[in-house]
Amino acid sequence: MKKIIVSAALLGATCLIAKKIRKVIRKKRNKGKKILFVVTSHGRLGDTDQHTGYYLSEVAHPWKILSGAGYEIDFVSPHGGTPPVDGFQLTDPINRMFWNNQKYQKKMISSMKPDDIDPFAYEAIFFAGGHGAMWDFPPHTQLAHITRQIYEAGGGW
C-alpha cells in the first residue's frame, strides 16, 4: 500500500513538473511575438450623457493569459491616445494587476493610431469589448484592413 501511495505521489509530482516545463517552453517560444489589442475611442453611450468605453475585464483577463504565455501586447484605438474605460472594478484581482502595471498602463494611455500599425508585426489581433466598440469599430475600414492583413499573414489561431 505504501508503494502505491509513494508511486501516486511521485506521478503527481512528475505531472506538475512536466506541466511547468511545458509552460516555460511555450513562454520562451512566444517571447518576442506580439498581439494587437484593439480598444475603443468612443466614450459616450449613444446620444446619452452616459459614460462608456472598453470594458476593463475584457482587456485585463486576456492580457494576463497572453502576456503570461510570453506574448507582448500592444494597444491601438481608432483615434489613438487614452481610450475611455468602463467596467472599472479594481476589486477583481486581475483588473487590479493590469491597472497597476506601469508598463501596460503607459502603453494603454498612449494607444497607437491605426496609421502607426505594421500588421505584419503581429501574430494575432484581439478586439476588446465594451459598449464603445459598437460605435467606432464597425465603420472603421482601416481596422478591418489591419485585421485582414494579420489574418492573411497567418495570424490567429
Phi and psi in degrees as GROMACS dihedral restraints (atoms count N, CA, C in turn):
[ dihedral_restraints ]
;  ai    aj    ak    al  type     phi  dphi    fc
    3     4     5     6     1   -62.1    20    10
    4     5     6     7     1   -39.2    20    10
    6     7     8     9     1   -62.0    20    10
    7     8     9    10     1   -39.9    20    10
    9    10    11    12     1   -65.8    20    10
   10    11    12    13     1   -44.2    20    10
   12    13    14    15     1   -64.3    20    10
   13    14    15    16     1   -45.2    20    10
   15    16    17    18     1   -63.9    20    10
   16    17    18    19     1   -43.1    20    10
   18    19    20    21     1   -62.6    20    10
   19    20    21    22     1   -42.4    20    10
   21    22    23    24     1   -63.9    20    10
   22    23    24    25     1   -41.1    20    10
   24    25    26    27     1   -64.9    20    10
   25    26    27    28     1   -42.9    20    10
   27    28    29    30     1   -65.5    20    10
   28    29    30    31     1   -40.5    20    10
   30    31    32    33     1   -61.8    20    10
   31    32    33    34     1   -44.6    20    10
   33    34    35    36     1   -61.2    20    10
   34    35    36    37     1   -44.5    20    10
   36    37    38    39     1   -64.2    20    10
   37    38    39    40     1   -40.1    20    10
   39    40    41    42     1   -62.8    20    10
   40    41    42    43     1   -42.4    20    10
   42    43    44    45     1   -62.6    20    10
   43    44    45    46     1   -42.0    20    10
   45    46    47    48     1   -63.2    20    10
   46    47    48    49     1   -43.0    20    10
   48    49    50    51     1   -64.4    20    10
   49    50    51    52     1   -44.3    20    10
   51    52    53    54     1   -61.4    20    10
   52    53    54    55     1   -39.9    20    10
   54    55    56    57     1   -63.2    20    10
   55    56    57    58     1   -43.1    20    10
   57    58    59    60     1   -65.5    20    10
   58    59    60    61     1   -38.7    20    10
   60    61    62    63     1   -63.9    20    10
   61    62    63    64     1   -44.7    20    10
   63    64    65    66     1   -59.8    20    10
   64    65    66    67     1   -40.2    20    10
   66    67    68    69     1   -63.5    20    10
   67    68    69    70     1   -43.7    20    10
   69    70    71    72     1   -64.3    20    10
   70    71    72    73     1   -43.0    20    10
   72    73    74    75     1   -62.1    20    10
   73    74    75    76     1   -45.9    20    10
   75    76    77    78     1   -60.1    20    10
   76    77    78    79     1   -43.5    20    10
   78    79    80    81     1   -62.7    20    10
   79    80    81    82     1   -43.1    20    10
   81    82    83    84     1   -65.7    20    10
   82    83    84    85     1   -38.3    20    10
   84    85    86    87     1   -65.0    20    10
   85    86    87    88     1   -33.2    20    10
   87    88    89    90     1   -89.8    20    10
   88    89    90    91     1   -10.8    20    10
   90    91    92    93     1   -56.9    20    10
   91    92    93    94     1   129.2    20    10
   93    94    95    96     1    89.9    20    10
   94    95    96    97     1   -12.2    20    10
   96    97    98    99     1   -85.3    20    10
   97    98    99   100     1   146.8    20    10
   99   100   101   102     1  -122.2    20    10
  100   101   102   103     1   148.5    20    10
  102   103   104   105     1  -124.1    20    10
  103   104   105   106     1   136.8    20    10
  105   106   107   108     1   -97.3    20    10
  106   107   108   109     1   121.3    20    10
  108   109   110   111     1   -98.3    20    10
  109   110   111   112     1   127.6    20    10
  111   112   113   114     1  -101.5    20    10
  112   113   114   115     1   125.5    20    10
  114   115   116   117     1  -122.6    20    10
  115   116   117   118     1   156.7    20    10
  117   118   119   120     1   -74.3    20    10
  118   119   120   121     1   157.2    20    10
  120   121   122   123     1  -108.3    20    10
  121   122   123   124     1    -3.5    20    10
  123   124   125   126     1   -88.1    20    10
  124   125   126   127     1   122.1    20    10
  126   127   128   129     1  -110.5    20    10
  127   128   129   130     1     1.0    20    10
  129   130   131   132     1  -122.3    20    10
  130   131   132   133     1   138.2    20    10
  132   133   134   135     1   -79.9    20    10
  133   134   135   136     1    94.7    20    10
  135   136   137   138     1    60.9    20    10
  136   137   138   139     1  -133.8    20    10
  138   139   140   141     1   -94.4    20    10
  139   140   141   142     1    15.2    20    10
  141   142   143   144     1   -92.2    20    10
  142   143   144   145     1   176.4    20    10
  144   145   146   147     1   -96.8    20    10
  145   146   147   148     1    13.2    20    10
  147   148   149   150     1   -80.3    20    10
  148   149   150   151     1   137.0    20    10
  150   151   152   153     1   -76.8    20    10
  151   152   153   154     1   144.7    20    10
  153   154   155   156     1  -148.3    20    10
  154   155   156   157     1  -169.8    20    10
  156   157   158   159     1   160.5    20    10
  157   158   159   160     1  -154.6    20    10
  159   160   161   162     1   -78.9    20    10
  160   161   162   163     1   149.5    20    10
  162   163   164   165     1   -88.7    20    10
  163   164   165   166     1   120.5    20    10
  165   166   167   168     1   -51.2    20    10
  166   167   168   169     1   -46.6    20    10
  168   169   170   171     1   -63.3    20    10
  169   170   171   172     1   -29.5    20    10
  171   172   173   174     1   -77.3    20    10
  172   173   174   175     1    -7.9    20    10
  174   175   176   177     1  -103.4    20    10
  175   176   177   178     1   -47.5    20    10
  177   178   179   180     1   -63.3    20    10
  178   179   180   181     1   -44.8    20    10
  180   181   182   183     1   -68.9    20    10
  181   182   183   184     1   -47.8    20    10
  183   184   185   186     1   -63.9    20    10
  184   185   186   187     1   -36.3    20    10
  186   187   188   189     1   -56.8    20    10
  187   188   189   190     1   -45.6    20    10
  189   190   191   192     1   -61.4    20    10
  190   191   192   193     1   -45.8    20    10
  192   193   194   195     1   -66.7    20    10
  193   194   195   196     1   -48.1    20    10
  195   196   197   198     1   -73.2    20    10
  196   197   198   199     1   -40.8    20    10
  198   199   200   201     1   -69.1    20    10
  199   200   201   202     1   -33.7    20    10
  201   202   203   204     1   -65.4    20    10
  202   203   204   205     1   -24.4    20    10
  204   205   206   207     1   -89.2    20    10
  205   206   207   208     1     5.2    20    10
  207   208   209   210     1   101.8    20    10
  208   209   210   211     1    -4.0    20    10
  210   211   212   213     1   -78.1    20    10
  211   212   213   214     1   145.9    20    10
  213   214   215   216     1   -91.9    20    10
  214   215   216   217     1   135.9    20    10
  216   217   218   219     1  -109.8    20    10
  217   218   219   220     1   130.7    20    10
  219   220   221   222     1  -115.9    20    10
  220   221   222   223     1   157.0    20    10
  222   223   224   225     1  -121.3    20    10
  223   224   225   226     1   138.2    20    10
  225   226   227   228     1  -131.9    20    10
  226   227   228   229     1   145.6    20    10
  228   229   230   231     1  -138.3    20    10
  229   230   231   232     1   156.7    20    10
  231   232   233   234     1   -52.6    20    10
  232   233   234   235     1   -35.5    20    10
  234   235   236   237     1  -108.5    20    10
  235   236   237   238     1    -2.7    20    10
  237   238   239   240     1    70.5    20    10
  238   239   240   241     1   177.3    20    10
  240   241   242   243     1    78.7    20    10
  241   242   243   244     1  -157.7    20    10
  243   244   245   246     1   -79.5    20    10
  244   245   246   247     1   114.1    20    10
  246   247   248   249     1   -81.6    20    10
  247   248   249   250     1   150.1    20    10
  249   250   251   252     1   -72.3    20    10
  250   251   252   253     1   146.2    20    10
  252   253   254   255     1  -118.1    20    10
  253   254   255   256     1   144.3    20    10
  255   256   257   258     1  -130.8    20    10
  256   257   258   259     1   166.5    20    10
  258   259   260   261     1    64.5    20    10
  259   260   261   262     1    38.8    20    10
  261   262   263   264     1   -76.8    20    10
  262   263   264   265     1    90.8    20    10
  264   265   266   267     1  -121.3    20    10
  265   266   267   268     1    94.7    20    10
  267   268   269   270     1   -83.8    20    10
  268   269   270   271     1     1.9    20    10
  270   271   272   273     1   -73.2    20    10
  271   272   273   274     1   -20.9    20    10
  273   274   275   276     1   -75.7    20    10
  274   275   276   277     1   119.6    20    10
  276   277   278   279     1   -62.1    20    10
  277   278   279   280     1   -31.6    20    10
  279   280   281   282     1   -73.0    20    10
  280   281   282   283     1   -41.1    20    10
  282   283   284   285     1   -58.0    20    10
  283   284   285   286     1   -45.0    20    10
  285   286   287   288     1   -63.4    20    10
  286   287   288   289     1   -41.6    20    10
  288   289   290   291     1   -60.4    20    10
  289   290   291   292     1   -46.0    20    10
  291   292   293   294     1   -64.4    20    10
  292   293   294   295     1   -49.2    20    10
  294   295   296   297     1   -61.5    20    10
  295   296   297   298     1   -32.7    20    10
  297   298   299   300     1   -92.2    20    10
  298   299   300   301     1     1.3    20    10
  300   301   302   303     1   -82.4    20    10
  301   302   303   304     1   107.2    20    10
  303   304   305   306     1   -59.9    20    10
  304   305   306   307     1   -40.0    20    10
  306   307   308   309     1   -60.1    20    10
  307   308   309   310     1   -48.7    20    10
  309   310   311   312     1   -78.9    20    10
  310   311   312   313     1   -26.9    20    10
  312   313   314   315     1   -67.1    20    10
  313   314   315   316     1   -38.2    20    10
  315   316   317   318     1   -63.0    20    10
  316   317   318   319     1   -42.3    20    10
  318   319   320   321     1   -64.5    20    10
  319   320   321   322     1   -39.9    20    10
  321   322   323   324     1   -68.3    20    10
  322   323   324   325     1   -45.9    20    10
  324   325   326   327     1   -72.2    20    10
  325   326   327   328     1   -12.0    20    10
  327   328   329   330     1  -122.8    20    10
  328   329   330   331     1    46.3    20    10
  330   331   332   333     1   -56.1    20    10
  331   332   333   334     1   145.8    20    10
  333   334   335   336     1   -76.2    20    10
  334   335   336   337     1   159.3    20    10
  336   337   338   339     1   -89.5    20    10
  337   338   339   340     1   155.9    20    10
  339   340   341   342     1   -54.5    20    10
  340   341   342   343     1   -32.4    20    10
  342   343   344   345     1   -61.8    20    10
  343   344   345   346     1   -24.0    20    10
  345   346   347   348     1   -84.5    20    10
  346   347   348   349     1    -5.4    20    10
  348   349   350   351     1   -93.0    20    10
  349   350   351   352     1   132.3    20    10
  351   352   353   354     1  -102.3    20    10
  352   353   354   355     1   101.6    20    10
  354   355   356   357     1   -56.8    20    10
  355   356   357   358     1   -27.5    20    10
  357   358   359   360     1   -77.3    20    10
  358   359   360   361     1    -3.0    20    10
  360   361   362   363     1   -88.2    20    10
  361   362   363   364     1    -1.9    20    10
  363   364   365   366     1  -119.6    20    10
  364   365   366   367     1   141.8    20    10
  366   367   368   369     1   -80.8    20    10
  367   368   369   370     1   -29.7    20    10
  369   370   371   372     1  -160.0    20    10
  370   371   372   373     1   166.8    20    10
  372   373   374   375     1  -129.3    20    10
  373   374   375   376     1   140.9    20    10
  375   376   377   378     1  -129.9    20    10
  376   377   378   379     1   125.6    20    10
  378   379   380   381     1   -97.6    20    10
  379   380   381   382     1   114.7    20    10
  381   382   383   384     1   -77.0    20    10
  382   383   384   385     1   141.3    20    10
  384   385   386   387     1   -80.4    20    10
  385   386   387   388     1  -179.8    20    10
  387   388   389   390     1   132.4    20    10
  388   389   390   391     1   155.9    20    10
  390   391   392   393     1   -63.6    20    10
  391   392   393   394     1   -32.0    20    10
  393   394   395   396     1   -58.0    20    10
  394   395   396   397     1   -31.0    20    10
  396   397   398   399     1   -60.8    20    10
  397   398   399   400     1   -27.0    20    10
  399   400   401   402     1   -66.4    20    10
  400   401   402   403     1   -25.0    20    10
  402   403   404   405     1   -92.8    20    10
  403   404   405   406     1   -40.1    20    10
  405   406   407   408     1  -108.7    20    10
  406   407   408   409     1    -9.5    20    10
  408   409   410   411     1   -79.4    20    10
  409   410   411   412     1   -52.5    20    10
  411   412   413   414     1   -55.5    20    10
  412   413   414   415     1   -43.5    20    10
  414   415   416   417     1   -84.6    20    10
  415   416   417   418     1    -0.4    20    10
  417   418   419   420     1   -85.6    20    10
  418   419   420   421     1    93.3    20    10
  420   421   422   423     1   -65.4    20    10
  421   422   423   424     1   -30.2    20    10
  423   424   425   426     1   -67.7    20    10
  424   425   426   427     1   -39.2    20    10
  426   427   428   429     1   -64.8    20    10
  427   428   429   430     1   -38.7    20    10
  429   430   431   432     1   -62.6    20    10
  430   431   432   433     1   -40.9    20    10
  432   433   434   435     1   -63.9    20    10
  433   434   435   436     1   -43.9    20    10
  435   436   437   438     1   -61.2    20    10
  436   437   438   439     1   -44.7    20    10
  438   439   440   441     1   -59.9    20    10
  439   440   441   442     1   -46.4    20    10
  441   442   443   444     1   -61.1    20    10
  442   443   444   445     1   -42.9    20    10
  444   445   446   447     1   -64.5    20    10
  445   446   447   448     1   -41.6    20    10
  447   448   449   450     1   -63.3    20    10
  448   449   450   451     1   -44.9    20    10
  450   451   452   453     1   -62.3    20    10
  451   452   453   454     1   -48.6    20    10
  453   454   455   456     1   -67.0    20    10
  454   455   456   457     1   -22.0    20    10
  456   457   458   459     1   -85.9    20    10
  457   458   459   460     1     5.2    20    10
  459   460   461   462     1   100.7    20    10
  460   461   462   463     1     5.1    20    10
  462   463   464   465     1   -70.7    20    10
  463   464   465   466     1   157.4    20    10
  465   466   467   468     1    95.1    20    10
  466   467   468   469     1   165.6    20    10
